[in-house]
């Protein structure tokens, strides 16, 4: 009898010990970013970290390091690929030098709008293509945010048509975007976002684009530019995401993987809605500071579309993976075209020409 009691006692202690051991195996990740604190795009990373730390409870905790605090921003891709850090926030186009397919995943000239990206990613097979492209480098990928249309070009001379771009030195991201500037007689100048203010102030560049109105305003561009050319044909939207080392991801149990996936969706919604809401005040502040807005005529956008088509055909001919991504996006847009046409002014937003008088 005494022996049986001891056996039960030891068994109970063993179970208790296992439970304590299992709960003690809380995972801890380091995550960094492409973005420094001064650029509002970091909010996508912060929203993801907040959501994971809340939803995963004590199973996983992410310690976040802002861009540049652990390593230069351009090194985060290789750091995740090699497992130096478990995760890092990014924008896909920065890695186009590794494969041009990345150029279509973050943003593409005359390409997907914010809602297009949102629907294509989660329902049109887009997320699987992110896995295929990043997977070649040992990275698992989740989307954490989608921006409104990029602002367009800020300058100190008016740009009223694409002919005005000739001879200008313009800071613009993206390999395809650079080729298009060359087609239009302009020169692409590569520099980080943090360098734009001083370059505009000193006249080292004639114009620049960076991101959404809230980002541009926070970076002080209203102080160093007088004109704003829209729409942002070079980036109708931009996708933010988190790179996770593939081996680290594969080591997680399925339940935790699903939790992290949901955290990324939560971050996407939080970031996207906030970025759009911030557009209101940020744009008004640019206008209040005297920035003059000029719109390209419709014929200019048609001409740019022709140039985009030619560049796309050239890249697709040499890169099957780029072709696969672009074809998926193109097929989605073709299928969506009839409904988009039927929506008319009620697509993403409708501004009435008259308003009711609520003070009558």
C-alpha positions as CSV (number, residue, x, y, z in Angstrom):
1,X,0.0,0.0,0.0
2,X,2.8,2.4,1.0
3,X,4.6,1.5,-2.3
4,X,1.5,2.3,-4.3
5,X,1.1,5.7,-2.6
6,X,4.7,6.6,-3.3
7,X,4.2,5.6,-7.0
8,X,1.2,7.8,-7.3
9,X,3.0,10.6,-5.5
10,X,6.0,10.4,-7.8
11,X,3.8,10.3,-10.9
12,X,1.9,13.4,-9.7
13,X,5.2,15.2,-9.2
14,X,6.4,14.2,-12.6
15,X,3.3,15.6,-14.3
16,X,3.5,18.8,-12.2
17,X,7.2,19.1,-13.2
18,X,6.4,18.6,-16.8
19,X,3.7,21.2,-16.7
20,X,6.0,23.7,-15.0
21,X,8.8,22.9,-17.5
22,X,6.4,23.3,-20.5
23,X,5.1,26.7,-19.2
24,X,8.7,27.8,-18.6
25,X,9.5,27.2,-22.2
26,X,8.1,30.5,-23.2
27,X,9.7,31.6,-26.5
28,X,11.4,34.9,-26.8
29,X,12.1,36.5,-30.2
30,X,14.1,39.5,-31.3
31,X,12.4,41.5,-34.0
32,X,13.9,44.5,-35.8
33,X,12.7,46.7,-38.7
34,X,13.6,48.5,-41.8
35,X,12.1,51.6,-40.3
36,X,13.5,54.0,-37.7
37,X,11.2,55.6,-35.1
38,X,10.9,58.8,-37.2
39,X,9.1,57.1,-40.1
40,X,5.4,56.2,-39.3
41,X,5.6,53.0,-41.4
42,X,7.1,51.5,-38.3
43,X,3.6,51.4,-36.9
44,X,2.9,48.3,-38.8
45,X,5.7,46.5,-37.0
46,X,4.6,47.9,-33.7
47,X,1.0,46.8,-34.2
48,X,2.1,43.3,-35.1
49,X,4.4,43.0,-32.0
50,X,1.5,44.3,-29.8
51,X,-1.0,41.8,-31.2
52,X,1.4,38.8,-30.9
53,X,2.3,39.6,-27.3
54,X,-1.3,40.0,-26.4
55,X,-2.7,37.0,-28.3
56,X,0.1,34.5,-27.7
57,X,0.0,35.2,-23.9
58,X,3.0,33.6,-22.3
59,X,3.8,31.2,-25.2
60,X,5.7,33.8,-27.2
61,X,7.1,37.3,-26.4
62,X,8.6,39.5,-29.0
63,X,11.1,42.2,-28.0
64,X,11.1,44.9,-30.7
65,X,14.2,46.9,-31.8
66,X,13.6,49.9,-34.1
67,X,15.3,50.1,-37.4
68,X,19.0,50.8,-37.2
69,X,19.3,49.9,-33.5
70,X,20.6,46.3,-34.1
71,X,22.0,46.7,-37.6
72,X,21.7,48.9,-40.7
73,X,18.2,48.7,-42.2
74,X,19.4,47.2,-45.5
75,X,20.9,44.2,-43.5
76,X,17.6,43.0,-42.0
77,X,16.8,40.6,-44.8
78,X,20.0,38.6,-44.5
79,X,19.8,38.8,-40.8
80,X,16.4,37.0,-40.8
81,X,17.5,34.6,-43.6
82,X,20.5,33.5,-41.6
83,X,18.7,33.4,-38.2
84,X,20.6,36.3,-36.6
85,X,17.2,37.6,-35.5
86,X,14.0,35.7,-35.6
87,X,12.0,38.4,-37.4
88,X,12.1,41.8,-39.0
89,X,9.6,44.3,-40.6
90,X,10.2,45.3,-44.2
91,X,8.9,46.5,-47.5
92,X,9.4,43.9,-50.3
93,X,10.7,46.2,-53.0
94,X,13.9,46.8,-51.1
95,X,15.0,43.3,-52.0
96,X,14.4,43.5,-55.8
97,X,18.2,43.2,-56.3
98,X,17.8,39.6,-55.1
99,X,14.9,38.8,-57.3
100,X,12.7,41.2,-59.4
101,X,9.6,39.3,-58.1
102,X,10.0,41.4,-54.9
103,X,9.2,44.5,-57.0
104,X,5.6,43.3,-57.5
105,X,5.0,42.3,-53.9
106,X,5.6,45.7,-52.1
107,X,4.3,48.1,-54.8
108,X,4.2,48.4,-58.5
109,X,3.7,51.4,-60.8
110,X,0.1,51.7,-61.9
111,X,-0.5,48.5,-60.0
112,X,-2.7,47.3,-57.2
113,X,-4.5,49.8,-55.0
114,X,-4.8,49.3,-51.2
115,X,-8.1,47.4,-51.4
116,X,-6.8,45.4,-54.4
117,X,-3.8,44.2,-52.4
118,X,-6.0,43.5,-49.4
119,X,-8.4,41.3,-51.3
120,X,-5.7,39.7,-53.5
121,X,-3.4,38.8,-50.6
122,X,-6.1,37.2,-48.4
123,X,-8.5,35.7,-51.1
124,X,-6.7,35.8,-54.4
125,X,-3.7,33.6,-53.8
126,X,-1.4,36.5,-53.0
127,X,-0.2,35.4,-49.6
128,X,0.9,32.0,-51.1
129,X,3.1,33.9,-53.6
130,X,4.8,35.9,-50.9
131,X,5.7,32.5,-49.3
132,X,7.1,31.2,-52.6
133,X,9.3,34.3,-53.2
134,X,10.5,34.8,-49.7
135,X,10.7,31.0,-49.2
136,X,13.6,30.8,-51.7
137,X,15.7,32.7,-49.0
138,X,14.6,30.7,-46.0
139,X,12.0,33.2,-44.9
140,X,8.3,32.9,-44.0
141,X,6.3,36.1,-44.6
142,X,3.2,37.7,-43.2
143,X,1.6,41.0,-44.2
144,X,1.2,43.5,-41.4
145,X,0.0,46.7,-43.1
146,X,-1.1,48.3,-46.4
147,X,-0.7,52.0,-47.0
148,X,-2.9,54.4,-48.9
149,X,-1.6,55.7,-52.3
150,X,2.0,57.0,-52.0
151,X,1.9,60.8,-52.1
152,X,3.5,61.5,-55.4
153,X,6.5,63.7,-56.2
154,X,7.3,66.7,-54.0
155,X,9.4,69.4,-55.6
156,X,10.3,73.1,-55.7
157,X,9.2,73.6,-59.2
158,X,5.7,72.8,-60.4
159,X,5.1,69.5,-62.1
160,X,1.9,69.8,-64.1
161,X,2.6,67.0,-66.6
162,X,5.0,64.2,-67.0
163,X,6.9,66.4,-69.6
164,X,8.0,68.5,-66.6
165,X,9.9,65.6,-65.2
166,X,12.5,65.8,-68.0
167,X,16.0,66.6,-66.7
168,X,14.9,66.3,-63.0
169,X,16.9,64.3,-60.4
170,X,14.2,62.5,-58.3
171,X,14.5,60.4,-55.3
172,X,12.3,57.4,-55.9
173,X,12.4,53.8,-54.8
174,X,11.9,50.7,-56.9
175,X,13.8,49.3,-59.9
176,X,10.8,49.4,-62.2
177,X,10.1,53.0,-61.0
178,X,13.7,53.9,-61.9
179,X,13.4,52.5,-65.4
180,X,10.2,54.5,-65.9
181,X,11.8,57.8,-64.8
182,X,14.5,57.1,-67.3
183,X,11.9,56.5,-70.0
184,X,10.5,59.9,-69.0
185,X,13.8,61.7,-69.2
186,X,14.4,62.0,-65.5
187,X,17.1,60.4,-63.3
188,X,16.4,58.2,-60.3
189,X,18.4,59.1,-57.2
190,X,18.7,56.4,-54.6
191,X,18.8,57.4,-51.0
192,X,17.3,56.4,-47.6
193,X,14.2,58.2,-46.3
194,X,16.3,59.9,-43.6
195,X,18.5,61.6,-46.3
196,X,15.6,63.2,-48.3
197,X,15.1,66.3,-46.1
198,X,18.7,67.5,-46.4
199,X,18.9,66.6,-50.1
200,X,15.8,68.7,-50.8
201,X,17.0,71.5,-48.6
202,X,20.3,71.7,-50.3
203,X,19.0,71.2,-53.9
204,X,21.0,68.0,-54.3
205,X,17.8,66.5,-55.8
206,X,15.0,68.3,-57.6
207,X,12.1,66.2,-56.3
208,X,11.3,63.3,-54.1
209,X,8.7,60.7,-53.1
210,X,8.6,58.7,-50.0
211,X,5.3,57.5,-48.6
212,X,1.8,58.5,-47.3
213,X,1.0,62.1,-46.2
214,X,1.5,61.3,-42.5
215,X,4.9,59.9,-43.1
216,X,5.9,62.8,-45.4
217,X,4.6,65.4,-43.0
218,X,6.4,63.8,-40.0
219,X,9.7,63.8,-42.0
220,X,9.4,67.6,-42.5
221,X,8.8,67.6,-46.3
222,X,6.4,70.6,-46.0
223,X,9.4,72.7,-45.0
224,X,11.6,71.8,-48.0
225,X,9.1,71.6,-50.9
226,X,6.5,73.9,-52.5
227,X,4.7,71.7,-55.0
228,X,3.0,68.3,-54.8
229,X,2.3,66.3,-58.0
230,X,-0.5,63.7,-57.8
231,X,-1.6,60.9,-58.2
232,X,1.3,58.7,-57.0
233,X,1.3,56.5,-60.1
234,X,4.7,55.0,-59.1
235,X,3.1,53.4,-56.0
236,X,-0.7,53.2,-55.8
237,X,-0.2,51.4,-52.5
238,X,2.6,49.8,-50.5
239,X,2.5,46.5,-48.5
240,X,4.3,46.3,-45.2
241,X,5.2,42.9,-43.7
242,X,7.2,40.8,-41.3
243,X,9.9,38.4,-42.3
244,X,10.3,35.3,-40.0
245,X,13.2,32.9,-40.3
246,X,11.7,29.7,-41.9
247,X,13.3,27.3,-39.4
248,X,12.1,29.3,-36.5
249,X,8.6,29.3,-38.0
250,X,8.6,25.6,-38.7
251,X,9.6,24.9,-35.1
252,X,6.4,26.4,-33.8
253,X,3.3,24.3,-33.0
254,X,0.3,24.8,-35.3
255,X,-1.7,26.6,-32.7
256,X,1.0,29.3,-32.2
257,X,1.4,29.6,-35.9
258,X,-2.3,30.4,-36.3
259,X,-2.1,32.9,-33.4
260,X,0.7,34.7,-35.2
261,X,-1.2,34.7,-38.5
262,X,-4.2,36.3,-36.8
263,X,-2.0,38.8,-35.1
264,X,-0.7,39.8,-38.5
265,X,-4.2,40.3,-39.8
266,X,-5.1,42.4,-36.8
267,X,-2.0,44.5,-37.4
268,X,-2.9,45.0,-41.1
269,X,-6.4,46.3,-40.2
270,X,-5.1,48.6,-37.5
271,X,-2.3,50.0,-39.6
272,X,-4.4,50.4,-42.8
273,X,-7.3,52.2,-41.1
274,X,-5.0,54.5,-39.1
275,X,-2.9,55.4,-42.1
276,X,-6.0,56.3,-44.0
277,X,-7.5,58.3,-41.2
278,X,-4.1,60.2,-40.8
279,X,-4.3,61.2,-44.4
280,X,-7.1,63.7,-43.5
281,X,-5.2,65.9,-41.1
282,X,-1.8,65.4,-42.8
283,X,-3.1,66.5,-46.2
284,X,-4.8,69.5,-44.7
285,X,-1.6,70.5,-42.9
286,X,0.3,70.4,-46.2
287,X,-2.3,72.6,-47.8
288,X,-2.3,75.0,-44.8
289,X,1.5,75.4,-45.2
290,X,1.0,76.7,-48.7
291,X,1.9,73.5,-50.7
292,X,0.4,73.7,-54.2
293,X,-1.1,70.5,-55.5
294,X,-1.0,69.7,-59.2
295,X,-2.7,66.7,-60.9
296,X,-1.4,64.9,-64.0
297,X,-3.9,65.0,-66.9
298,X,-5.6,61.6,-67.8
299,X,-3.5,61.4,-71.0
300,X,-0.3,61.4,-69.0
301,X,-1.5,58.4,-66.9
302,X,-2.4,56.6,-70.1
303,X,1.1,57.2,-71.5
304,X,2.7,56.0,-68.2
305,X,0.5,52.8,-68.4
306,X,2.0,52.1,-71.8
307,X,5.5,52.5,-70.5
308,X,4.7,50.3,-67.5
309,X,3.4,47.6,-69.9
310,X,6.6,47.6,-71.9
311,X,8.8,47.4,-68.8
312,X,6.6,44.6,-67.3
313,X,6.9,42.6,-70.5
314,X,10.6,42.9,-70.5
315,X,11.1,41.8,-66.9
316,X,8.6,38.9,-67.3
317,X,10.5,37.6,-70.2
318,X,13.6,37.2,-68.1
319,X,12.1,36.3,-64.7
320,X,9.5,33.5,-64.5
321,X,8.8,34.2,-60.8
322,X,8.1,37.9,-61.4
323,X,5.9,36.8,-64.3
324,X,3.9,34.5,-62.0
325,X,3.3,37.2,-59.4
326,X,2.3,39.9,-62.0
327,X,0.1,37.4,-63.9
328,X,-1.8,36.6,-60.7
329,X,-2.3,40.3,-59.9
330,X,-3.3,41.0,-63.5
331,X,-5.8,38.1,-63.6
332,X,-7.3,39.3,-60.4
333,X,-7.8,42.8,-61.7
334,X,-9.3,41.5,-65.0
335,X,-11.8,39.5,-63.0
336,X,-12.6,42.4,-60.8
337,X,-13.0,44.9,-63.7
338,X,-16.7,44.4,-64.3
339,X,-17.7,44.9,-60.7
340,X,-15.3,47.8,-60.4
341,X,-17.0,49.4,-63.4
342,X,-20.4,48.7,-61.9
343,X,-19.4,50.3,-58.6
344,X,-18.7,53.6,-60.4
345,X,-18.2,56.3,-57.8
346,X,-19.1,54.0,-54.9
347,X,-16.0,51.9,-55.1
348,X,-13.6,52.8,-52.3
349,X,-15.2,56.2,-51.5
350,X,-17.7,58.7,-52.9
351,X,-17.6,62.4,-52.5
352,X,-21.1,64.0,-53.2
353,X,-21.2,67.2,-55.3
354,X,-23.9,68.6,-52.9
355,X,-24.5,68.1,-49.2
356,X,-27.6,68.3,-47.0
357,X,-28.0,71.4,-44.8
358,X,-28.2,69.9,-41.3
359,X,-28.6,73.3,-39.7
360,X,-32.0,74.1,-41.4
